[in-house]
Amino acid sequence: MTSSKLRSSCSFPNLLLSCLNFTLFILSAASLAPIILIKMPPTSFGMALLTVSCISLLSSFVGFYSQLTHFCFITHVSLLLASVIGQLLSILALFTRERSSISMLKSPRDPKEAKVLVRLESGILMAMFLIQLLVLVLSCVIYSCWVREYEEIEAEREAMARKRSRRIAQVQEESMANATKIAEAKAKELDEKMKSKYGQWVKTDFEG
């Protein structure tokens, strides 16, 4: 009863987390395009931005797997934290030092096109950053639901095991009492037979 309530209480956060992970997957894939369009092969700064996007992609995959199997929570949170930190640093670099970021990307395109692509990348990273924070909070909430559900199921199992052991002990006591009664009855019956048998011998000896 309680575990079913917990499952229903976690169903909406699970659905919301799935939607956020799917949105994060799309944004992470989309964030690869501006860097590739700016310059291919990318510079070291471009590779850093691509790495951040790839970590976000991986975190969305692990998030889906974690929802299905209830495992990999620590791995998922670690990837989320790494992705959030990388996105924050990338946003700060692209927003506060836009010109130097464009020069570090060394784009062969027109400066206006490169500027548009950099701003597009920074906007996508900002959206990814906000969604990633929501995913992190929801993942912690859902994991706490899983832990409570697991603890309640374990408590129910322990209660059932205690009841079963008490029943087994009661049955054993009853069987021991029945066995004792049967043994006493057989012993009494044997005593009566022995008394009647030896009593007849003693009586015939006295008569002889």
C-alpha positions as CSV (number, residue, x, y, z in Angstrom):
1,M,0.0,0.0,0.0
2,T,2.7,2.5,1.0
3,S,5.0,1.5,-1.8
4,S,2.3,2.0,-4.3
5,K,1.7,5.5,-2.9
6,L,5.4,6.2,-3.2
7,R,5.4,5.0,-6.8
8,S,2.4,7.3,-7.7
9,S,4.1,10.2,-5.9
10,C,7.2,9.8,-8.0
11,S,5.5,9.2,-11.3
12,F,5.1,12.9,-12.2
13,P,8.8,13.8,-11.4
14,N,9.8,10.7,-13.4
15,L,7.8,11.9,-16.4
16,L,9.1,15.4,-16.0
17,L,12.7,14.2,-15.7
18,S,12.3,12.1,-18.9
19,C,11.1,15.2,-20.8
20,L,14.0,17.3,-19.5
21,N,16.5,14.6,-20.4
22,F,15.1,14.4,-23.9
23,T,15.2,18.2,-24.2
24,L,18.8,18.2,-22.9
25,F,19.7,15.5,-25.4
26,I,18.3,17.6,-28.3
27,L,20.0,20.8,-27.1
28,S,23.3,19.0,-26.5
29,A,23.2,17.6,-30.1
30,A,22.3,21.1,-31.4
31,S,25.2,22.7,-29.5
32,L,27.7,20.6,-31.5
33,A,26.6,22.3,-34.8
34,P,27.8,25.9,-34.2
35,I,31.2,24.8,-33.1
36,I,31.6,22.5,-36.1
37,L,30.3,25.3,-38.4
38,I,32.7,27.9,-36.9
39,K,35.8,25.8,-37.7
40,M,36.5,22.2,-38.6
41,P,38.7,20.8,-37.2
42,P,38.1,22.9,-34.1
43,T,40.8,24.7,-32.1
44,S,41.6,23.7,-28.5
45,F,38.9,26.1,-27.2
46,G,36.4,24.6,-29.7
47,M,37.3,21.1,-28.5
48,A,36.6,22.3,-24.9
49,L,33.2,23.4,-26.0
50,L,32.6,20.2,-27.8
51,T,33.6,18.2,-24.8
52,V,31.1,20.0,-22.6
53,S,28.4,19.2,-25.1
54,C,29.4,15.6,-25.3
55,I,29.4,15.3,-21.5
56,S,25.8,16.7,-21.6
57,L,24.9,14.1,-24.2
58,L,26.3,11.3,-22.1
59,S,24.6,12.6,-18.9
60,S,21.2,12.5,-20.8
61,F,21.9,8.9,-21.9
62,V,22.9,7.9,-18.3
63,G,19.8,9.7,-17.0
64,F,17.5,7.6,-19.2
65,Y,19.3,4.4,-18.1
66,S,19.2,5.5,-14.5
67,Q,15.5,6.0,-14.7
68,L,14.9,2.5,-16.2
69,T,17.1,0.6,-13.9
70,H,17.3,2.7,-10.7
71,F,21.1,2.4,-10.8
72,C,24.0,4.7,-11.9
73,F,22.7,7.6,-9.7
74,I,26.2,8.5,-8.5
75,T,27.6,8.4,-12.1
76,H,24.6,10.4,-13.4
77,V,25.1,13.1,-10.7
78,S,28.8,13.2,-11.3
79,L,28.2,13.8,-15.1
80,L,25.6,16.4,-14.3
81,L,27.9,18.3,-12.0
82,A,30.8,18.1,-14.5
83,S,28.5,19.3,-17.3
84,V,27.0,22.1,-15.2
85,I,30.5,23.4,-14.3
86,G,31.7,23.1,-17.9
87,Q,28.6,24.9,-19.2
88,L,28.9,27.7,-16.7
89,L,32.6,28.3,-17.6
90,S,31.7,28.2,-21.3
91,I,28.9,30.7,-20.8
92,L,31.1,33.1,-18.8
93,A,33.8,32.8,-21.5
94,L,31.5,33.4,-24.4
95,F,29.5,36.2,-22.8
96,T,32.1,38.2,-21.0
97,R,34.9,37.7,-23.5
98,E,33.1,37.4,-26.8
99,R,35.9,38.9,-29.0
100,S,38.6,36.9,-27.4
101,S,36.5,33.7,-27.7
102,I,35.9,34.3,-31.4
103,S,39.7,34.9,-31.9
104,M,40.4,31.7,-30.0
105,L,38.0,29.8,-32.2
106,K,39.9,31.1,-35.3
107,S,37.0,30.9,-37.6
108,P,37.6,31.3,-41.4
109,R,34.1,32.6,-41.8
110,D,32.9,36.2,-42.0
111,P,33.3,37.9,-38.5
112,K,29.5,38.6,-38.4
113,E,28.7,34.9,-39.1
114,A,31.2,33.8,-36.5
115,K,29.7,36.2,-34.0
116,V,26.1,34.9,-34.7
117,L,27.3,31.3,-34.3
118,V,29.1,32.1,-31.0
119,R,26.0,33.9,-29.7
120,L,23.9,30.9,-30.8
121,E,26.2,28.6,-29.0
122,S,26.1,30.7,-25.8
123,G,22.3,30.8,-25.9
124,I,22.1,27.0,-26.3
125,L,24.6,26.5,-23.5
126,M,22.5,28.8,-21.3
127,A,19.3,26.8,-21.9
128,M,21.3,23.6,-21.3
129,F,22.6,25.0,-18.0
130,L,19.2,25.8,-16.7
131,I,17.7,22.4,-17.8
132,Q,20.7,20.6,-16.3
133,L,20.1,22.3,-12.9
134,L,16.5,21.1,-13.0
135,V,17.6,17.6,-13.9
136,L,20.0,17.6,-11.0
137,V,17.4,18.7,-8.5
138,L,14.8,16.2,-9.9
139,S,17.2,13.4,-9.9
140,C,18.0,13.9,-6.2
141,V,14.2,14.1,-5.4
142,I,13.5,10.9,-7.4
143,Y,16.4,9.1,-5.8
144,S,15.2,10.0,-2.3
145,C,11.8,8.5,-3.4
146,W,13.5,5.3,-4.5
147,V,15.4,5.1,-1.2
148,R,12.2,5.6,0.9
149,E,10.4,3.1,-1.2
150,Y,13.2,0.6,-0.8
151,E,13.3,1.2,3.0
152,E,9.5,0.6,3.2
153,I,9.7,-2.6,1.2
154,E,12.6,-3.8,3.3
155,A,10.6,-3.0,6.5
156,E,7.6,-4.9,5.1
157,R,9.8,-7.9,4.3
158,E,11.3,-7.8,7.8
159,A,7.9,-7.7,9.4
160,M,6.7,-10.6,7.3
161,A,9.8,-12.6,8.2
162,R,9.2,-11.9,11.9
163,K,5.6,-13.1,11.6
164,R,6.7,-16.2,9.7
165,S,9.3,-17.0,12.3
166,R,6.8,-16.5,15.1
167,R,4.4,-18.8,13.3
168,I,7.1,-21.4,12.8
169,A,8.1,-21.2,16.5
170,Q,4.4,-21.6,17.5
171,V,4.0,-24.6,15.2
172,Q,7.2,-26.1,16.6
173,E,6.0,-25.5,20.2
174,E,2.7,-27.1,19.4
175,S,4.4,-30.1,17.7
176,M,6.7,-30.5,20.6
177,A,3.8,-30.4,23.1
178,N,1.9,-33.0,21.0
179,A,5.0,-35.2,20.8
180,T,5.4,-34.9,24.6
181,K,1.8,-35.8,25.2
182,I,2.0,-38.8,22.8
183,A,5.2,-40.0,24.5
184,E,3.7,-39.6,27.9
185,A,0.6,-41.5,26.8
186,K,2.7,-44.3,25.3
187,A,4.9,-44.5,28.4
188,K,1.8,-44.6,30.6
189,E,0.3,-47.4,28.4
190,L,3.6,-49.3,28.5
191,D,3.6,-49.0,32.3
192,E,0.1,-50.3,32.6
193,K,1.0,-53.2,30.3
194,M,4.1,-54.0,32.3
195,K,2.2,-53.7,35.6
196,S,-0.6,-56.0,34.4
197,K,1.9,-58.5,33.0
198,Y,4.3,-58.6,35.9
199,G,1.4,-58.4,38.3
200,Q,0.0,-61.7,36.9
201,W,3.4,-63.4,37.3
202,V,3.8,-62.3,40.9
203,K,0.2,-63.5,41.6
204,T,0.9,-67.0,40.1
205,D,4.1,-67.2,42.0
206,F,2.4,-66.5,45.3
207,E,-0.4,-69.0,44.5
208,G,2.2,-71.7,43.6
